Each structure stands twice: as structure tokens, then as C-alpha cells.
Amino acid sequence: MPVTLDPDAAAVFKAFQEAGRPPYETVSPSEARELYLKARFVSNPEPPELKSVQPLAIPAPHGSIPARLYTPLKLREANGLAPCLVFFHGGGFVIGNLDSHDVVCRKLADEGQLIVIAVDYRLAPEHKFPAAVEDVVTATKWVADDARQLGIDASRLSVGGDSAGGNLAAVVAISARDGNGPAIAGQVLIYPGTDFAMTHPSHSEPETSILLTHSVIRWFRDNYLNGAADVDDWRASPARIKSLTARAKTAEEGLAAANAELARLRAERAPPGVAQRPCEHERTEHDDPGALW
């Protein structure tokens, strides 16, 4: 089905085309990382002012995991402790780092009035699956264990990320549910890639192969996984876990629950004959669990 891009999206697409950047899959991973970082800096909005941004080194079996702690000017504190989002950047498990998503984390901290801790997990192909998974699980455990010292309310600890980072956040939440991690209050999964089988229509339809093309997604997959056997491992494809019950709510589920409660309260207070309408979330192709990485 033909797709007409929103004018803003069309302008971004045109800018990338005119830049003449080579496809990531035609260069080495190290070159792709440099290209990605340069593109992020050009497209980033102006970052908000924060109270502080501090580097962290999270202990791990292989040494330490670099991380960054963002504290906004205003926090939603309770008894001196604030909510926290542990954030994992996107980039197909191959590209991206703390700097590529620095502005994203600043905006999340500022607009969410919460502490954000960004985790610089190991990248493929130098460190193939499940290295990234091990790092994000280790980092989340450490944040929970040291929550009070960091000014964090452990009962309001959430995980999140975009694309590959959304995949990792979902894996952390499932892992925690099954006893390998702390209690997770919620998940912020931003167009996560959750199924490496890649059989969804979005992996073959021509209109979905824009910027993040089908070929580059396969390149990310081949760099990250050790082989076909990894596809069915829920730590690589969290959508393939047998049960998703009792795991932390996603942002969309949280919105639905909040709307239901709001509707109930409004119905109790509304005059007779007055209809109430909840907020809505419009689904897009990004909600396809296999759409993007």
C-alpha cells in the first residue's frame, strides 16, 4: 500500500538522501558508528538544561559498564527519593552509545521529572549475543541495589529504550519477573524490535524500507546473533517467550489502565446524560512488534 510521508518526515528523508551517506551495511561496524553519531548530532533538538549529568562505572564480571546519570532541575520526589528510568539506546545492537542518545536522555529526564541512567552496553559484532543482555541485566540490578545512594525510589524503577534498546528493556523486564533482577514498575518500549524471525509484513513491504531498510536490519541481525539458533531464544526475541503474564506494564498498558480509572471517576461525578471520552493512543507501524531495530 503506497504511503505518503508526513511533511516533517519527508523533509528528514530528503535531508538524509541529499547527505549521500552510504548504507550502514556497506561499511564496517566502526565506520557505521561514526556515521550514525554524526547524523544524530545534526538531527538532535536543543537539549534542556539539567541539574547535573554524571558519569558512572557499573561493576561487571568483564570489568565495568559505562553509564551516565541525568538529574533534571525538578524531580517528582517522595521522601527525598525520585523515580528512575534505566535507558538502553537503540542502534541495532551494533551502533549507538551514550553520546548518540544524550539529548534523548536529557529530554526524558526533564519532561518526566525523573532520574535517567543510560547504559552503554557492549556492542556487536565484537560482543555478540547475549553480551548486551548480560550488561543491561547487570546494570539494572546494580541501580536497584544502590538505589537509595543514588537518590532513587526502587519501587518506581522502570526500564526503557528505543529500537534495539526497547528489545533489551523488554528482556530485562521478563528476566526480572522470572527472578533474575529487581521489581520493575514499568517499561517504556519505543518501537522495539522483539522478534528476530522477521516474518512480519513490515520486513518485506517496500513502503517500510525507508532509512531503516530491510537490508540494514538483516545486517544488524547477522552482526548480533551467533546463528539461526539464537532467533528462538527469548533473550534475543522477547516476543517468543511462552508467557508475558505478570511482567511490568508497558507505557501503553499503563495509559489504558489510567484511562479506565479516569473514566470511572468521571462517570461517578458527571451530570446525567453527559458522555465521557478517554484519551486514545493511535497505533502506527511502529507498534508492529517486529517492525524496527
NUPATI-535773 format. One record per residue (C-alpha): residue number from 1; x, y, z. Coordinates in steps of 0.2 Angstrom, whole numbers, plus 2048, in hexadecimal, padded with zeros to 3 digits. Example, Ala and Ser with C-alpha at 12.3 -4.5 7.8 and 13.67 -1.06 7.14 Angstrom:
i, px, py, pz
1, 83E, 7EA, 827 .
2, 844, 7FB, 824 .
This chain:
i, px, py, pz
1, 800, 800, 800 .
2, 808, 811, 7FB .
3, 80C, 81C, 809 .
4, 80D, 82F, 809 .
5, 819, 836, 816 .
6, 815, 843, 822 .
7, 81D, 854, 81C .
8, 829, 854, 82B .
9, 82E, 842, 828 .
10, 830, 845, 815 .
11, 83C, 853, 819 .
12, 846, 848, 824 .
13, 847, 83A, 816 .
14, 84C, 847, 809 .
15, 85A, 84E, 814 .
16, 861, 83C, 817 .
17, 860, 839, 804 .
18, 869, 849, 800 .
19, 876, 846, 80D .
20, 87C, 837, 802 .
21, 880, 82C, 811 .
22, 884, 81A, 80C .
23, 879, 80C, 813 .
24, 87F, 806, 823 .
25, 880, 7F4, 81C .
26, 88D, 7F9, 80F .
27, 89A, 7FF, 81C .
28, 8A2, 7F8, 82B .
29, 899, 7F8, 83C .
30, 8A6, 805, 842 .
31, 8A3, 810, 833 .
32, 890, 80E, 836 .
33, 892, 814, 848 .
34, 89A, 824, 842 .
35, 88D, 828, 835 .
36, 87F, 825, 841 .
37, 886, 830, 84E .
38, 889, 83E, 841 .
39, 877, 83C, 83B .
40, 870, 83D, 84D .
41, 879, 84D, 851 .
42, 872, 855, 841 .
43, 860, 850, 845 .
44, 85F, 852, 858 .
45, 854, 860, 85F .
46, 85B, 86D, 86C .
47, 85E, 864, 87C .
48, 855, 86A, 88C .
49, 85F, 870, 89B .
50, 862, 863, 8A9 .
51, 868, 864, 8BB .
52, 876, 858, 8B7 .
53, 87D, 84A, 8AB .
54, 889, 83E, 8B3 .
55, 893, 830, 8AD .
56, 891, 81F, 8B5 .
57, 89B, 80F, 8B4 .
58, 890, 800, 8B8 .
59, 89A, 7F0, 8BF .
60, 899, 7E1, 8B3 .
61, 8A1, 7D0, 8B2 .
62, 8AB, 7D7, 8A2 .
63, 8B0, 7E7, 8AB .
64, 8A4, 7F5, 8AB .
65, 895, 7FC, 8A1 .
66, 896, 80E, 89C .
67, 886, 818, 8A1 .
68, 880, 829, 8A3 .
69, 874, 830, 8B1 .
70, 868, 83F, 8AC .
71, 860, 849, 8B9 .
72, 853, 856, 8B4 .
73, 850, 867, 8BC .
74, 840, 861, 8C3 .
75, 83D, 84F, 8CA .
76, 82D, 846, 8CF .
77, 834, 842, 8E0 .
78, 82B, 838, 8EE .
79, 835, 838, 8FF .
80, 844, 83F, 8F6 .
81, 844, 831, 8E9 .
82, 840, 832, 8D6 .
83, 83A, 826, 8C9 .
84, 847, 820, 8BD .
85, 847, 81A, 8AB .
86, 856, 80E, 8A6 .
87, 858, 812, 893 .
88, 860, 807, 886 .
89, 864, 810, 875 .
90, 85F, 809, 864 .
91, 86A, 806, 855 .
92, 867, 7F4, 850 .
93, 873, 7ED, 85E .
94, 881, 7F3, 853 .
95, 881, 806, 853 .
96, 87D, 814, 860 .
97, 884, 818, 871 .
98, 881, 825, 87F .
99, 885, 834, 874 .
100, 879, 82F, 866 .
101, 86A, 82F, 872 .
102, 870, 83C, 87E .
103, 863, 849, 878 .
104, 855, 83B, 879 .
105, 85A, 837, 88B .
106, 85B, 84A, 890 .
107, 849, 84D, 889 .
108, 842, 83D, 892 .
109, 84A, 843, 8A2 .
110, 843, 854, 8A1 .
111, 832, 851, 89A .
112, 82F, 842, 8A5 .
113, 837, 84A, 8B5 .
114, 840, 83A, 8B9 .
115, 852, 834, 8B9 .
116, 858, 82C, 8AA .
117, 867, 820, 8A9 .
118, 86D, 81B, 898 .
119, 876, 80B, 896 .
120, 884, 809, 889 .
121, 883, 7F6, 886 .
122, 88F, 7ED, 87C .
123, 88C, 7ED, 869 .
124, 88D, 7E0, 85B .
125, 896, 7D8, 852 .
126, 8A4, 7DA, 85E .
127, 898, 7D4, 86C .
128, 88B, 7C9, 865 .
129, 87B, 7C4, 86D .
130, 878, 7C2, 87C .
131, 885, 7CF, 881 .
132, 87A, 7DE, 880 .
133, 86C, 7D4, 88A .
134, 879, 7D0, 897 .
135, 87E, 7E2, 899 .
136, 86C, 7EA, 89A .
137, 867, 7DD, 8A7 .
138, 877, 7E0, 8B1 .
139, 874, 7F3, 8B0 .
140, 862, 7F2, 8B5 .
141, 866, 7E7, 8C4 .
142, 874, 7F3, 8C9 .
143, 868, 803, 8C8 .
144, 85B, 7FA, 8D3 .
145, 868, 7F4, 8E0 .
146, 870, 806, 8E1 .
147, 85F, 80F, 8DF .
148, 85F, 818, 8EF .
149, 871, 81F, 8ED .
150, 86C, 825, 8DC .
151, 85D, 82E, 8E3 .
152, 851, 821, 8DA .
153, 841, 81A, 8E0 .
154, 843, 807, 8DC .
155, 830, 805, 8DC .
156, 82F, 811, 8CD .
157, 83D, 809, 8C2 .
158, 839, 807, 8B0 .
159, 843, 802, 8A1 .
160, 842, 808, 88F .
161, 84A, 80B, 87E .
162, 848, 80E, 86C .
163, 849, 800, 85E .
164, 856, 7F4, 864 .
165, 856, 7FC, 875 .
166, 843, 7F9, 876 .
167, 847, 7E7, 872 .
168, 854, 7E7, 881 .
169, 847, 7EF, 88D .
170, 83A, 7E2, 889 .
171, 847, 7D5, 88D .
172, 84C, 7DD, 89D .
173, 83A, 7DE, 8A2 .
174, 837, 7CB, 89E .
175, 847, 7C6, 8A7 .
176, 842, 7D0, 8B6 .
177, 831, 7C8, 8B7 .
178, 839, 7B7, 8B6 .
179, 844, 7BB, 8C5 .
180, 854, 7C1, 8BD .
181, 853, 7D4, 8C1 .
182, 849, 7E0, 8CC .
183, 837, 7E5, 8CB .
184, 833, 7EF, 8BC .
185, 825, 7FC, 8BD .
186, 823, 7FF, 8AB .
187, 82B, 7FE, 899 .
188, 82D, 80C, 88C .
189, 82F, 802, 87C .
190, 832, 80E, 86E .
191, 82E, 805, 85D .
192, 837, 7F5, 864 .
193, 83D, 7E7, 859 .
194, 837, 7D8, 862 .
195, 838, 7C9, 856 .
196, 847, 7C4, 84C .
197, 83D, 7B8, 841 .
198, 839, 7C8, 837 .
199, 82A, 7C1, 82F .
200, 81F, 7D0, 831 .
201, 819, 7D9, 822 .
202, 823, 7E8, 826 .
203, 833, 7DE, 822 .
204, 82E, 7DC, 810 .
205, 822, 7EA, 80B .
206, 82B, 7F7, 800 .
207, 823, 806, 809 .
208, 82B, 801, 819 .
209, 83C, 801, 813 .
210, 840, 813, 815 .
211, 850, 819, 81E .
212, 850, 809, 829 .
213, 84F, 7FD, 81B .
214, 84C, 7EB, 81A .
215, 85E, 7E7, 815 .
216, 865, 7F1, 824 .
217, 85A, 7E8, 830 .
218, 861, 7D8, 82A .
219, 872, 7DF, 82C .
220, 86F, 7E3, 83E .
221, 868, 7D2, 841 .
222, 876, 7C9, 839 .
223, 883, 7D3, 843 .
224, 87A, 7D0, 853 .
225, 875, 7BE, 853 .
226, 880, 7AF, 853 .
227, 875, 7A6, 847 .
228, 863, 7A0, 843 .
229, 862, 797, 854 .
230, 862, 7A8, 85D .
231, 852, 7AE, 854 .
232, 846, 7A3, 860 .
233, 850, 7A8, 870 .
234, 844, 7B4, 879 .
235, 853, 7BE, 87F .
236, 855, 7C3, 86C .
237, 843, 7C2, 867 .
238, 839, 7C7, 877 .
239, 828, 7C5, 86D .
240, 82C, 7B2, 86D .
241, 82B, 7B0, 87F .
242, 81E, 7A3, 884 .
243, 815, 7AF, 890 .
244, 814, 7C2, 892 .
245, 809, 7C1, 8A1 .
246, 80F, 7CA, 8B1 .
247, 81C, 7D5, 8A9 .
248, 81D, 7E7, 8AB .
249, 810, 7F2, 8A2 .
250, 815, 7FB, 892 .
251, 812, 80D, 890 .
252, 803, 809, 885 .
253, 7FB, 7FD, 892 .
254, 7FE, 80A, 89F .
255, 7F5, 817, 895 .
256, 7E6, 80B, 892 .
257, 7E5, 807, 8A5 .
258, 7E6, 81A, 8A9 .
259, 7D8, 81E, 89D .
260, 7CD, 810, 8A4 .
261, 7CF, 817, 8B5 .
262, 7CD, 829, 8AF .
263, 7BD, 824, 8A6 .
264, 7B6, 81C, 8B5 .
265, 7B9, 82B, 8C0 .
266, 7B2, 837, 8B3 .
267, 7A2, 82C, 8B1 .
268, 7A0, 82D, 8C4 .
269, 7A0, 840, 8C3 .
270, 799, 844, 8B2 .
271, 787, 84B, 8B1 .
272, 77A, 83F, 8A9 .
273, 77B, 83E, 896 .
274, 78D, 845, 895 .
275, 798, 839, 88B .
276, 7AA, 837, 890 .
277, 7B8, 833, 883 .
278, 7C9, 82C, 889 .
279, 7DA, 830, 881 .
280, 7DF, 825, 873 .
281, 7F0, 81E, 86C .
282, 7F0, 81D, 859 .
283, 7F9, 80E, 853 .
284, 806, 810, 846 .
285, 812, 804, 83C .
286, 81E, 807, 84B .
287, 812, 7FC, 856 .
288, 816, 7ED, 84B .
289, 820, 7E2, 857 .
290, 82C, 7DE, 849 .
291, 82D, 7EE, 840 .
292, 83D, 7F7, 845 .
293, 84E, 7F4, 84D .
